[in-house]
Amino acid sequence: MTELMYMASPYTPIGQEAEESINYRKDYRYTLAVRAAAELTTKDLIVFSPIAHSHPIARLGALPGNWEFWNYFDEKIISICDRFAILELYGWKESVGIRNEISIAIKNNLTIEFIDQNTYEMYTYSDPVQLLKELNVRK
């Protein structure tokens, strides 16, 4: 059976990355998310990427690109997904959006999976409890 998977990925640049053009970095992260979603779609998954879906809508509609604006949409989508995975792009551990998405996924009893950004191989974290502590994510 084909499963619906929510693919989280960082969007807003952080640290040194933020010193570059923020719009350029967001476009780059959008491209990486679309590539990963396309690759995973070939593996019998229905992939929903909030970045792939929302980035062009935000750009063309002059909407905010932050968690505060999109959290309601993401919470609804995560609640109907069978799986939850994080694309491990630079800054994913610091991402406010991803921390909140993880919390929503846990509330929906979804296992947190990870996607290698180079190979698109998926795996689960060996110690999810420790990961949540490191990220300071509440259950």
A tleap script that builds the chain and sets N, CA, C and O, in Angstrom:
source leaprc.protein.ff14SB
mol = sequence {
  NMET THR GLU LEU MET TYR MET ALA SER PRO
  TYR THR PRO ILE GLY GLN GLU ALA GLU GLU
  SER ILE ASN TYR ARG LYS ASP TYR ARG TYR
  THR LEU ALA VAL ARG ALA ALA ALA GLU LEU
  THR THR LYS ASP LEU ILE VAL PHE SER PRO
  ILE ALA HIE SER HIE PRO ILE ALA ARG LEU
  GLY ALA LEU PRO GLY ASN TRP GLU PHE TRP
  ASN TYR PHE ASP GLU LYS ILE ILE SER ILE
  CYS ASP ARG PHE ALA ILE LEU GLU LEU TYR
  GLY TRP LYS GLU SER VAL GLY ILE ARG ASN
  GLU ILE SER ILE ALA ILE LYS ASN ASN LEU
  THR ILE GLU PHE ILE ASP GLN ASN THR TYR
  GLU MET TYR THR TYR SER ASP PRO VAL GLN
  LEU LEU LYS GLU LEU ASN VAL ARG CLYS
}
set mol.1.N position { 0.836 -1.193 0.000 }
set mol.1.CA position { 0.000 0.000 0.000 }
set mol.1.C position { 0.877 1.252 0.000 }
set mol.1.O position { 1.821 1.347 0.785 }
set mol.2.N position { 0.578 2.186 -0.852 }
set mol.2.CA position { 1.313 3.434 -0.920 }
set mol.2.C position { 0.954 4.302 0.282 }
set mol.2.O position { -0.216 4.451 0.631 }
set mol.3.N position { 1.981 4.868 0.905 }
set mol.3.CA position { 1.766 5.680 2.111 }
set mol.3.C position { 2.008 7.159 1.811 }
set mol.3.O position { 2.811 7.521 0.950 }
set mol.4.N position { 1.291 7.990 2.546 }
set mol.4.CA position { 1.466 9.432 2.467 }
set mol.4.C position { 2.522 9.843 3.490 }
set mol.4.O position { 2.365 9.605 4.688 }
set mol.5.N position { 3.593 10.458 3.008 }
set mol.5.CA position { 4.690 10.863 3.886 }
set mol.5.C position { 4.866 12.381 3.856 }
set mol.5.O position { 4.946 13.000 2.795 }
set mol.6.N position { 4.924 12.949 5.039 }
set mol.6.CA position { 5.227 14.375 5.207 }
set mol.6.C position { 6.746 14.501 5.260 }
set mol.6.O position { 7.388 13.897 6.119 }
set mol.7.N position { 7.323 15.281 4.349 }
set mol.7.CA position { 8.771 15.461 4.325 }
set mol.7.C position { 9.126 16.872 4.796 }
set mol.7.O position { 8.999 17.844 4.051 }
set mol.8.N position { 9.567 16.959 6.034 }
set mol.8.CA position { 9.994 18.241 6.593 }
set mol.8.C position { 11.399 18.567 6.094 }
set mol.8.O position { 12.216 17.672 5.877 }
set mol.9.N position { 11.665 19.843 5.919 }
set mol.9.CA position { 13.016 20.294 5.573 }
set mol.9.C position { 13.159 21.744 6.002 }
set mol.9.O position { 12.182 22.493 6.001 }
set mol.10.N position { 14.374 22.147 6.371 }
set mol.10.CA position { 14.550 23.537 6.811 }
set mol.10.C position { 14.363 24.502 5.640 }
set mol.10.O position { 14.669 24.173 4.494 }
set mol.11.N position { 13.867 25.672 5.941 }
set mol.11.CA position { 13.568 26.653 4.900 }
set mol.11.C position { 14.288 27.970 5.126 }
set mol.11.O position { 14.995 28.450 4.240 }
set mol.12.N position { 14.120 28.551 6.287 }
set mol.12.CA position { 14.714 29.848 6.573 }
set mol.12.C position { 16.197 29.692 6.900 }
set mol.12.O position { 16.553 28.907 7.779 }
set mol.13.N position { 17.062 30.424 6.209 }
set mol.13.CA position { 18.504 30.327 6.461 }
set mol.13.C position { 18.875 30.751 7.877 }
set mol.13.O position { 18.203 31.580 8.490 }
set mol.14.N position { 19.963 30.162 8.386 }
set mol.14.CA position { 20.457 30.492 9.723 }
set mol.14.C position { 21.942 30.815 9.654 }
set mol.14.O position { 22.617 30.485 8.679 }
set mol.15.N position { 22.440 31.461 10.693 }
set mol.15.CA position { 23.869 31.707 10.830 }
set mol.15.C position { 24.473 32.382 9.618 }
set mol.15.O position { 23.929 33.352 9.089 }
set mol.16.N position { 25.616 31.852 9.183 }
set mol.16.CA position { 26.345 32.422 8.055 }
set mol.16.C position { 25.503 32.389 6.786 }
set mol.16.O position { 25.600 33.277 5.938 }
set mol.17.N position { 24.672 31.351 6.667 }
set mol.17.CA position { 23.790 31.239 5.514 }
set mol.17.C position { 22.876 32.454 5.392 }
set mol.17.O position { 22.600 32.920 4.287 }
set mol.18.N position { 22.409 32.966 6.527 }
set mol.18.CA position { 21.471 34.082 6.527 }
set mol.18.C position { 22.125 35.372 6.045 }
set mol.18.O position { 21.437 36.313 5.651 }
set mol.19.N position { 23.463 35.413 6.078 }
set mol.19.CA position { 24.158 36.598 5.604 }
set mol.19.C position { 24.059 36.741 4.082 }
set mol.19.O position { 24.154 37.847 3.548 }
set mol.20.N position { 23.866 35.610 3.389 }
set mol.20.CA position { 23.662 35.660 1.952 }
set mol.20.C position { 22.226 36.110 1.692 }
set mol.20.O position { 21.451 36.303 2.628 }
set mol.21.N position { 21.885 36.272 0.447 }
set mol.21.CA position { 20.517 36.658 0.102 }
set mol.21.C position { 19.538 35.608 0.612 }
set mol.21.O position { 19.601 34.442 0.220 }
set mol.22.N position { 18.636 36.032 1.485 }
set mol.22.CA position { 17.670 35.092 2.068 }
set mol.22.C position { 16.798 34.482 0.982 }
set mol.22.O position { 16.526 33.282 1.017 }
set mol.23.N position { 16.358 35.275 0.025 }
set mol.23.CA position { 15.511 34.728 -1.039 }
set mol.23.C position { 16.269 33.700 -1.866 }
set mol.23.O position { 15.700 32.679 -2.252 }
set mol.24.N position { 17.538 33.954 -2.142 }
set mol.24.CA position { 18.344 32.981 -2.888 }
set mol.24.C position { 18.438 31.677 -2.115 }
set mol.24.O position { 18.273 30.602 -2.691 }
set mol.25.N position { 18.704 31.761 -0.815 }
set mol.25.CA position { 18.839 30.545 0.004 }
set mol.25.C position { 17.514 29.781 0.079 }
set mol.25.O position { 17.504 28.551 0.034 }
set mol.26.N position { 16.422 30.491 0.191 }
set mol.26.CA position { 15.116 29.825 0.221 }
set mol.26.C position { 14.843 29.130 -1.110 }
set mol.26.O position { 14.327 28.013 -1.136 }
set mol.27.N position { 15.189 29.787 -2.209 }
set mol.27.CA position { 15.023 29.155 -3.526 }
set mol.27.C position { 15.868 27.889 -3.628 }
set mol.27.O position { 15.414 26.874 -4.157 }
set mol.28.N position { 17.083 27.952 -3.124 }
set mol.28.CA position { 17.979 26.791 -3.154 }
set mol.28.C position { 17.401 25.648 -2.321 }
set mol.28.O position { 17.399 24.501 -2.768 }
set mol.29.N position { 16.921 25.940 -1.138 }
set mol.29.CA position { 16.330 24.904 -0.278 }
set mol.29.C position { 15.061 24.338 -0.898 }
set mol.29.O position { 14.781 23.146 -0.775 }
set mol.30.N position { 14.303 25.186 -1.556 }
set mol.30.CA position { 13.122 24.730 -2.286 }
set mol.30.C position { 13.527 23.704 -3.350 }
set mol.30.O position { 12.906 22.647 -3.465 }
set mol.31.N position { 14.555 24.013 -4.117 }
set mol.31.CA position { 15.028 23.105 -5.167 }
set mol.31.C position { 15.470 21.765 -4.583 }
set mol.31.O position { 15.157 20.713 -5.140 }
set mol.32.N position { 16.195 21.796 -3.468 }
set mol.32.CA position { 16.636 20.555 -2.831 }
set mol.32.C position { 15.445 19.725 -2.341 }
set mol.32.O position { 15.445 18.500 -2.461 }
set mol.33.N position { 14.441 20.392 -1.795 }
set mol.33.CA position { 13.255 19.681 -1.311 }
set mol.33.C position { 12.496 19.044 -2.474 }
set mol.33.O position { 12.026 17.911 -2.361 }
set mol.34.N position { 12.374 19.757 -3.581 }
set mol.34.CA position { 11.666 19.221 -4.750 }
set mol.34.C position { 12.411 18.004 -5.301 }
set mol.34.O position { 11.788 16.999 -5.644 }
set mol.35.N position { 13.731 18.090 -5.387 }
set mol.35.CA position { 14.523 16.944 -5.877 }
set mol.35.C position { 14.325 15.718 -4.985 }
set mol.35.O position { 14.129 14.609 -5.482 }
set mol.36.N position { 14.376 15.921 -3.686 }
set mol.36.CA position { 14.196 14.798 -2.749 }
set mol.36.C position { 12.789 14.217 -2.873 }
set mol.36.O position { 12.619 12.998 -2.900 }
set mol.37.N position { 11.791 15.081 -2.947 }
set mol.37.CA position { 10.405 14.607 -3.077 }
set mol.37.C position { 10.229 13.801 -4.361 }
set mol.37.O position { 9.560 12.768 -4.359 }
set mol.38.N position { 10.824 14.267 -5.448 }
set mol.38.CA position { 10.731 13.543 -6.725 }
set mol.38.C position { 11.382 12.167 -6.607 }
set mol.38.O position { 10.819 11.170 -7.058 }
set mol.39.N position { 12.555 12.115 -6.008 }
set mol.39.CA position { 13.258 10.834 -5.852 }
set mol.39.C position { 12.454 9.875 -4.982 }
set mol.39.O position { 12.324 8.698 -5.319 }
set mol.40.N position { 11.922 10.356 -3.885 }
set mol.40.CA position { 11.169 9.488 -2.975 }
set mol.40.C position { 9.834 9.044 -3.571 }
set mol.40.O position { 9.320 7.981 -3.225 }
set mol.41.N position { 9.283 9.847 -4.455 }
set mol.41.CA position { 8.045 9.469 -5.128 }
set mol.41.C position { 8.252 8.221 -5.986 }
set mol.41.O position { 7.320 7.443 -6.191 }
set mol.42.N position { 9.467 8.035 -6.484 }
set mol.42.CA position { 9.760 6.835 -7.284 }
set mol.42.C position { 9.853 5.585 -6.422 }
set mol.42.O position { 9.939 4.474 -6.946 }
set mol.43.N position { 9.838 5.756 -5.103 }
set mol.43.CA position { 9.953 4.624 -4.178 }
set mol.43.C position { 8.596 4.255 -3.580 }
set mol.43.O position { 8.510 3.793 -2.442 }
set mol.44.N position { 7.558 4.462 -4.353 }
set mol.44.CA position { 6.202 4.077 -3.966 }
set mol.44.C position { 5.700 4.828 -2.728 }
set mol.44.O position { 5.023 4.258 -1.873 }
set mol.45.N position { 6.042 6.099 -2.653 }
set mol.45.CA position { 5.542 6.959 -1.578 }
set mol.45.C position { 4.799 8.136 -2.201 }
set mol.45.O position { 5.153 8.608 -3.282 }
set mol.46.N position { 3.784 8.594 -1.515 }
set mol.46.CA position { 3.154 9.867 -1.871 }
set mol.46.C position { 3.795 10.882 -0.926 }
set mol.46.O position { 3.564 10.851 0.283 }
set mol.47.N position { 4.587 11.763 -1.481 }
set mol.47.CA position { 5.371 12.686 -0.656 }
set mol.47.C position { 4.724 14.067 -0.657 }
set mol.47.O position { 4.475 14.653 -1.710 }
set mol.48.N position { 4.457 14.573 0.546 }
set mol.48.CA position { 4.034 15.956 0.695 }
set mol.48.C position { 5.194 16.729 1.307 }
set mol.48.O position { 5.616 16.446 2.429 }
set mol.49.N position { 5.698 17.692 0.575 }
set mol.49.CA position { 6.756 18.575 1.063 }
set mol.49.C position { 6.156 19.961 1.248 }
set mol.49.O position { 5.765 20.600 0.271 }
set mol.50.N position { 6.077 20.437 2.493 }
set mol.50.CA position { 5.498 21.767 2.691 }
set mol.50.C position { 6.294 22.857 1.976 }
set mol.50.O position { 5.726 23.870 1.567 }
set mol.51.N position { 7.599 22.660 1.822 }
set mol.51.CA position { 8.413 23.660 1.123 }
set mol.51.C position { 8.094 23.633 -0.373 }
set mol.51.O position { 7.892 24.681 -0.987 }
set mol.52.N position { 8.051 22.431 -0.957 }
set mol.52.CA position { 7.735 22.326 -2.386 }
set mol.52.C position { 6.341 22.868 -2.688 }
set mol.52.O position { 6.121 23.479 -3.734 }
set mol.53.N position { 5.415 22.647 -1.783 }
set mol.53.CA position { 4.040 23.097 -1.979 }
set mol.53.C position { 3.885 24.596 -1.713 }
set mol.53.O position { 3.257 25.305 -2.499 }
set mol.54.N position { 4.452 25.074 -0.617 }
set mol.54.CA position { 4.156 26.421 -0.136 }
set mol.54.C position { 5.084 27.513 -0.655 }
set mol.54.O position { 4.674 28.671 -0.733 }
set mol.55.N position { 6.308 27.181 -1.009 }
set mol.55.CA position { 7.267 28.196 -1.475 }
set mol.55.C position { 6.724 28.985 -2.672 }
set mol.55.O position { 6.721 30.216 -2.637 }
set mol.56.N position { 6.261 28.302 -3.735 }
set mol.56.CA position { 5.756 29.093 -4.861 }
set mol.56.C position { 4.465 29.849 -4.526 }
set mol.56.O position { 4.226 30.939 -5.045 }
set mol.57.N position { 3.651 29.272 -3.669 }
set mol.57.CA position { 2.418 29.957 -3.263 }
set mol.57.C position { 2.763 31.229 -2.493 }
set mol.57.O position { 2.175 32.286 -2.721 }
set mol.58.N position { 3.725 31.111 -1.579 }
set mol.58.CA position { 4.142 32.283 -0.791 }
set mol.58.C position { 4.754 33.354 -1.692 }
set mol.58.O position { 4.469 34.541 -1.531 }
set mol.59.N position { 5.591 32.939 -2.635 }
set mol.59.CA position { 6.229 33.906 -3.531 }
set mol.59.C position { 5.214 34.627 -4.408 }
set mol.59.O position { 5.180 35.857 -4.458 }
set mol.60.N position { 4.396 33.853 -5.093 }
set mol.60.CA position { 3.455 34.462 -6.034 }
set mol.60.C position { 2.311 35.191 -5.328 }
set mol.60.O position { 1.751 36.143 -5.871 }
set mol.61.N position { 1.971 34.750 -4.136 }
set mol.61.CA position { 0.887 35.387 -3.392 }
set mol.61.C position { 1.350 36.420 -2.399 }
set mol.61.O position { 0.539 36.981 -1.663 }
set mol.62.N position { 2.675 36.690 -2.362 }
set mol.62.CA position { 3.255 37.648 -1.419 }
set mol.62.C position { 2.843 37.326 0.019 }
set mol.62.O position { 2.477 38.212 0.792 }
set mol.63.N position { 2.913 36.015 0.361 }
set mol.63.CA position { 2.564 35.561 1.706 }
set mol.63.C position { 3.824 35.373 2.541 }
set mol.63.O position { 4.914 35.218 1.989 }
set mol.64.N position { 3.690 35.385 3.854 }
set mol.64.CA position { 4.854 35.149 4.713 }
set mol.64.C position { 5.407 33.735 4.502 }
set mol.64.O position { 4.671 32.814 4.148 }
set mol.65.N position { 6.695 33.585 4.723 }
set mol.65.CA position { 7.318 32.264 4.584 }
set mol.65.C position { 7.782 31.732 5.921 }
set mol.65.O position { 8.789 31.028 5.988 }
set mol.66.N position { 7.071 32.051 6.986 }
set mol.66.CA position { 7.521 31.641 8.317 }
set mol.66.C position { 6.579 30.617 8.946 }
set mol.66.O position { 5.460 30.403 8.478 }
set mol.67.N position { 7.062 29.992 10.016 }
set mol.67.CA position { 6.292 28.956 10.706 }
set mol.67.C position { 4.975 29.488 11.253 }
set mol.67.O position { 3.953 28.804 11.191 }
set mol.68.N position { 4.995 30.692 11.784 }
set mol.68.CA position { 3.795 31.249 12.392 }
set mol.68.C position { 2.630 31.288 11.407 }
set mol.68.O position { 1.483 31.044 11.781 }
set mol.69.N position { 2.925 31.592 10.167 }
set mol.69.CA position { 1.869 31.668 9.161 }
set mol.69.C position { 1.419 30.278 8.701 }
set mol.69.O position { 0.220 30.044 8.545 }
set mol.70.N position { 2.357 29.357 8.482 }
set mol.70.CA position { 2.064 28.067 7.859 }
set mol.70.C position { 1.781 26.937 8.843 }
set mol.70.O position { 1.437 25.837 8.410 }
set mol.71.N position { 1.912 27.163 10.137 }
set mol.71.CA position { 1.772 26.047 11.090 }
set mol.71.C position { 0.407 25.375 11.026 }
set mol.71.O position { 0.317 24.153 11.150 }
set mol.72.N position { -0.636 26.137 10.837 }
set mol.72.CA position { -1.977 25.552 10.782 }
set mol.72.C position { -2.085 24.566 9.611 }
set mol.72.O position { -2.646 23.480 9.760 }
set mol.73.N position { -1.549 24.947 8.455 }
set mol.73.CA position { -1.580 24.079 7.274 }
set mol.73.C position { -0.795 22.795 7.543 }
set mol.73.O position { -1.264 21.690 7.269 }
set mol.74.N position { 0.412 22.969 8.087 }
set mol.74.CA position { 1.287 21.812 8.327 }
set mol.74.C position { 0.681 20.857 9.353 }
set mol.74.O position { 0.765 19.639 9.199 }
set mol.75.N position { 0.075 21.411 10.392 }
set mol.75.CA position { -0.537 20.562 11.411 }
set mol.75.C position { -1.658 19.708 10.812 }
set mol.75.O position { -1.771 18.524 11.131 }
set mol.76.N position { -2.467 20.288 9.964 }
set mol.76.CA position { -3.553 19.547 9.313 }
set mol.76.C position { -2.995 18.434 8.428 }
set mol.76.O position { -3.487 17.306 8.461 }
set mol.77.N position { -1.981 18.747 7.648 }
set mol.77.CA position { -1.412 17.745 6.737 }
set mol.77.C position { -0.748 16.614 7.525 }
set mol.77.O position { -0.967 15.441 7.224 }
set mol.78.N position { 0.060 16.958 8.527 }
set mol.78.CA position { 0.730 15.916 9.322 }
set mol.78.C position { -0.299 14.976 9.940 }
set mol.78.O position { -0.057 13.773 10.043 }
set mol.79.N position { -1.440 15.513 10.349 }
set mol.79.CA position { -2.451 14.685 11.024 }
set mol.79.C position { -3.044 13.596 10.122 }
set mol.79.O position { -3.612 12.627 10.626 }
set mol.80.N position { -2.922 13.737 8.819 }
set mol.80.CA position { -3.460 12.708 7.917 }
set mol.80.C position { -2.369 11.835 7.296 }
set mol.80.O position { -2.667 10.924 6.524 }
set mol.81.N position { -1.111 12.110 7.630 }
set mol.81.CA position { -0.006 11.348 7.037 }
set mol.81.C position { 0.225 10.014 7.740 }
set mol.81.O position { -0.081 9.842 8.919 }
set mol.82.N position { 0.778 9.077 6.968 }
set mol.82.CA position { 1.159 7.766 7.492 }
set mol.82.C position { 2.596 7.760 8.006 }
set mol.82.O position { 2.966 6.957 8.862 }
set mol.83.N position { 3.394 8.677 7.460 }
set mol.83.CA position { 4.816 8.719 7.811 }
set mol.83.C position { 5.277 10.165 7.917 }
set mol.83.O position { 4.662 11.081 7.370 }
set mol.84.N position { 6.386 10.340 8.643 }
set mol.84.CA position { 6.983 11.666 8.825 }
set mol.84.C position { 8.492 11.519 8.698 }
set mol.84.O position { 9.099 10.698 9.385 }
set mol.85.N position { 9.097 12.311 7.825 }
set mol.85.CA position { 10.551 12.234 7.641 }
set mol.85.C position { 11.137 13.633 7.514 }
set mol.85.O position { 10.469 14.571 7.080 }
set mol.86.N position { 12.401 13.748 7.904 }
set mol.86.CA position { 13.128 15.013 7.836 }
set mol.86.C position { 14.243 14.889 6.814 }
set mol.86.O position { 15.081 13.992 6.904 }
set mol.87.N position { 14.252 15.784 5.848 }
set mol.87.CA position { 15.356 15.870 4.894 }
set mol.87.C position { 16.494 16.588 5.601 }
set mol.87.O position { 16.342 17.738 6.014 }
set mol.88.N position { 17.616 15.930 5.741 }
set mol.88.CA position { 18.722 16.444 6.556 }
set mol.88.C position { 19.567 17.496 5.828 }
set mol.88.O position { 20.737 17.269 5.520 }
set mol.89.N position { 18.959 18.629 5.565 }
set mol.89.CA position { 19.695 19.752 5.000 }
set mol.89.C position { 20.355 20.530 6.133 }
set mol.89.O position { 19.951 20.426 7.291 }
set mol.90.N position { 21.362 21.302 5.789 }
set mol.90.CA position { 22.067 22.122 6.774 }
set mol.90.C position { 21.056 22.948 7.581 }
set mol.90.O position { 20.187 23.615 7.021 }
set mol.91.N position { 21.194 22.886 8.898 }
set mol.91.CA position { 20.361 23.684 9.786 }
set mol.91.C position { 19.080 23.015 10.243 }
set mol.91.O position { 18.278 23.646 10.930 }
set mol.92.N position { 18.861 21.753 9.884 }
set mol.92.CA position { 17.587 21.122 10.256 }
set mol.92.C position { 17.417 21.037 11.767 }
set mol.92.O position { 16.300 21.154 12.271 }
set mol.93.N position { 18.514 20.836 12.496 }
set mol.93.CA position { 18.398 20.712 13.954 }
set mol.93.C position { 18.043 22.044 14.618 }
set mol.93.O position { 17.478 22.062 15.711 }
set mol.94.N position { 18.368 23.142 13.969 }
set mol.94.CA position { 18.076 24.462 14.524 }
set mol.94.C position { 16.744 25.033 14.046 }
set mol.94.O position { 16.298 26.062 14.551 }
set mol.95.N position { 16.123 24.393 13.104 }
set mol.95.CA position { 14.906 24.911 12.485 }
set mol.95.C position { 13.718 24.928 13.461 }
set mol.95.O position { 13.341 23.897 14.018 }
set mol.96.N position { 13.149 26.099 13.649 }
set mol.96.CA position { 11.965 26.250 14.496 }
set mol.96.C position { 10.806 25.455 13.906 }
set mol.96.O position { 10.084 24.769 14.629 }
set mol.97.N position { 10.634 25.548 12.600 }
set mol.97.CA position { 9.554 24.823 11.945 }
set mol.97.C position { 9.674 23.321 12.133 }
set mol.97.O position { 8.691 22.654 12.454 }
set mol.98.N position { 10.873 22.785 11.936 }
set mol.98.CA position { 11.058 21.338 12.077 }
set mol.98.C position { 10.828 20.894 13.513 }
set mol.98.O position { 10.227 19.844 13.743 }
set mol.99.N position { 11.289 21.665 14.471 }
set mol.99.CA position { 11.031 21.298 15.876 }
set mol.99.C position { 9.530 21.204 16.141 }
set mol.99.O position { 9.069 20.277 16.806 }
set mol.100.N position { 8.787 22.150 15.628 }
set mol.100.CA position { 7.337 22.129 15.811 }
set mol.100.C position { 6.691 20.991 15.033 }
set mol.100.O position { 5.764 20.350 15.527 }
set mol.101.N position { 7.173 20.735 13.826 }
set mol.101.CA position { 6.633 19.628 13.034 }
set mol.101.C position { 6.885 18.288 13.726 }
set mol.101.O position { 6.016 17.416 13.724 }
set mol.102.N position { 8.074 18.122 14.318 }
set mol.102.CA position { 8.378 16.897 15.066 }
set mol.102.C position { 7.378 16.724 16.205 }
set mol.102.O position { 6.850 15.632 16.416 }
set mol.103.N position { 7.126 17.786 16.925 }
set mol.103.CA position { 6.180 17.733 18.034 }
set mol.103.C position { 4.793 17.309 17.555 }
set mol.103.O position { 4.130 16.498 18.201 }
set mol.104.N position { 4.363 17.852 16.438 }
set mol.104.CA position { 3.052 17.482 15.874 }
set mol.104.C position { 3.061 16.019 15.440 }
set mol.104.O position { 2.093 15.295 15.671 }
set mol.105.N position { 4.147 15.585 14.815 }
set mol.105.CA position { 4.252 14.188 14.375 }
set mol.105.C position { 4.170 13.235 15.566 }
set mol.105.O position { 3.511 12.198 15.491 }
set mol.106.N position { 4.832 13.584 16.652 }
set mol.106.CA position { 4.799 12.742 17.858 }
set mol.106.C position { 3.374 12.681 18.410 }
set mol.106.O position { 2.903 11.612 18.799 }
set mol.107.N position { 2.695 13.811 18.443 }
set mol.107.CA position { 1.311 13.835 18.925 }
set mol.107.C position { 0.404 12.949 18.069 }
set mol.107.O position { -0.620 12.454 18.538 }
set mol.108.N position { 0.796 12.757 16.807 }
set mol.108.CA position { 0.029 11.915 15.888 }
set mol.108.C position { 0.600 10.500 15.795 }
set mol.108.O position { 0.269 9.743 14.882 }
set mol.109.N position { 1.467 10.154 16.760 }
set mol.109.CA position { 2.051 8.809 16.858 }
set mol.109.C position { 2.819 8.377 15.612 }
set mol.109.O position { 2.797 7.204 15.239 }
set mol.110.N position { 3.496 9.324 14.974 }
set mol.110.CA position { 4.299 9.002 13.802 }
set mol.110.C position { 5.763 8.810 14.215 }
set mol.110.O position { 6.287 9.559 15.040 }
set mol.111.N position { 6.404 7.815 13.642 }
set mol.111.CA position { 7.832 7.607 13.862 }
set mol.111.C position { 8.591 8.685 13.102 }
set mol.111.O position { 8.231 9.028 11.976 }
set mol.112.N position { 9.639 9.219 13.714 }
set mol.112.CA position { 10.459 10.234 13.061 }
set mol.112.C position { 11.519 9.516 12.229 }
set mol.112.O position { 12.352 8.787 12.768 }
set mol.113.N position { 11.481 9.728 10.922 }
set mol.113.CA position { 12.460 9.139 10.015 }
set mol.113.C position { 13.333 10.247 9.441 }
set mol.113.O position { 12.990 11.427 9.519 }
set mol.114.N position { 14.455 9.857 8.868 }
set mol.114.CA position { 15.395 10.822 8.319 }
set mol.114.C position { 15.754 10.445 6.896 }
set mol.114.O position { 15.767 9.268 6.536 }
set mol.115.N position { 16.044 11.454 6.091 }
set mol.115.CA position { 16.406 11.260 4.693 }
set mol.115.C position { 17.783 11.871 4.476 }
set mol.115.O position { 17.981 13.067 4.685 }
set mol.116.N position { 18.728 11.046 4.057 }
set mol.116.CA position { 20.062 11.539 3.733 }
set mol.116.C position { 19.954 12.475 2.529 }
set mol.116.O position { 19.359 12.115 1.513 }
set mol.117.N position { 20.521 13.660 2.638 }
set mol.117.CA position { 20.364 14.661 1.574 }
set mol.117.C position { 21.102 14.321 0.286 }
set mol.117.O position { 20.809 14.901 -0.760 }
set mol.118.N position { 22.052 13.392 0.339 }
set mol.118.CA position { 22.812 13.031 -0.856 }
set mol.118.C position { 22.304 11.767 -1.533 }
set mol.118.O position { 22.263 11.687 -2.761 }
set mol.119.N position { 21.916 10.782 -0.731 }
set mol.119.CA position { 21.509 9.485 -1.286 }
set mol.119.C position { 20.007 9.275 -1.266 }
set mol.119.O position { 19.492 8.393 -1.953 }
set mol.120.N position { 19.303 10.077 -0.485 }
set mol.120.CA position { 17.858 9.962 -0.270 }
set mol.120.C position { 17.483 8.650 0.422 }
set mol.120.O position { 16.318 8.253 0.417 }
set mol.121.N position { 18.464 7.986 1.011 }
set mol.121.CA position { 18.186 6.790 1.804 }
set mol.121.C position { 17.498 7.230 3.092 }
set mol.121.O position { 17.818 8.277 3.655 }
set mol.122.N position { 16.546 6.412 3.551 }
set mol.122.CA position { 15.805 6.736 4.758 }
set mol.122.C position { 16.216 5.823 5.893 }
set mol.122.O position { 16.528 4.651 5.685 }
set mol.123.N position { 16.212 6.385 7.120 }
set mol.123.CA position { 16.548 5.606 8.312 }
set mol.123.C position { 15.869 6.234 9.520 }
set mol.123.O position { 15.387 7.365 9.461 }
set mol.124.N position { 15.838 5.489 10.605 }
set mol.124.CA position { 15.323 6.031 11.862 }
set mol.124.C position { 16.496 6.287 12.795 }
set mol.124.O position { 17.534 5.634 12.694 }
set mol.125.N position { 16.328 7.225 13.689 }
set mol.125.CA position { 17.369 7.581 14.647 }
set mol.125.C position { 17.509 6.468 15.670 }
set mol.125.O position { 16.508 5.938 16.154 }
set mol.126.N position { 18.741 6.110 16.003 }
set mol.126.CA position { 18.961 4.988 16.917 }
set mol.126.C position { 18.401 5.241 18.316 }
set mol.126.O position { 17.993 4.301 18.998 }
set mol.127.N position { 18.378 6.501 18.748 }
set mol.127.CA position { 17.853 6.828 20.069 }
set mol.127.C position { 16.940 8.050 19.960 }
set mol.127.O position { 17.369 9.172 20.232 }
set mol.128.N position { 15.687 7.839 19.565 }
set mol.128.CA position { 14.793 8.989 19.364 }
set mol.128.C position { 14.558 9.819 20.614 }
set mol.128.O position { 14.361 11.030 20.515 }
set mol.129.N position { 14.574 9.206 21.776 }
set mol.129.CA position { 14.376 9.956 23.017 }
set mol.129.C position { 15.516 10.954 23.212 }
set mol.129.O position { 15.284 12.103 23.589 }
set mol.130.N position { 16.738 10.514 22.956 }
set mol.130.CA position { 17.901 11.393 23.078 }
set mol.130.C position { 17.822 12.525 22.048 }
set mol.130.O position { 18.146 13.671 22.359 }
set mol.131.N position { 17.399 12.207 20.839 }
set mol.131.CA position { 17.265 13.233 19.809 }
set mol.131.C position { 16.293 14.321 20.254 }
set mol.131.O position { 16.576 15.509 20.102 }
set mol.132.N position { 15.163 13.922 20.797 }
set mol.132.CA position { 14.179 14.897 21.249 }
set mol.132.C position { 14.746 15.785 22.349 }
set mol.132.O position { 14.467 16.983 22.393 }
set mol.133.N position { 15.547 15.193 23.242 }
set mol.133.CA position { 16.194 15.988 24.298 }
set mol.133.C position { 17.164 16.989 23.682 }
set mol.133.O position { 17.188 18.158 24.069 }
set mol.134.N position { 17.971 16.521 22.712 }
set mol.134.CA position { 18.950 17.403 22.052 }
set mol.134.C position { 18.259 18.573 21.361 }
set mol.134.O position { 18.755 19.699 21.385 }
set mol.135.N position { 17.129 18.301 20.756 }
set mol.135.CA position { 16.399 19.338 20.035 }
set mol.135.C position { 15.481 20.150 20.925 }
set mol.135.O position { 14.911 21.151 20.490 }
set mol.136.N position { 15.334 19.716 22.183 }
set mol.136.CA position { 14.440 20.359 23.129 }
set mol.136.C position { 13.003 20.381 22.610 }
set mol.136.O position { 12.312 21.399 22.664 }
set mol.137.N position { 12.576 19.208 22.100 }
set mol.137.CA position { 11.223 19.064 21.569 }
set mol.137.C position { 10.344 18.448 22.652 }
set mol.137.O position { 10.727 17.471 23.296 }
set mol.138.N position { 9.186 19.017 22.841 }
set mol.138.CA position { 8.238 18.492 23.827 }
set mol.138.C position { 7.338 17.462 23.176 }
set mol.138.O position { 6.936 17.597 22.020 }
set mol.139.N position { 7.031 16.424 23.950 }
set mol.139.CA position { 6.113 15.397 23.435 }
set mol.139.C position { 4.690 15.875 23.554 }
set mol.139.O position { 3.764 15.157 23.176 }
savepdb mol mol.pdb
quit
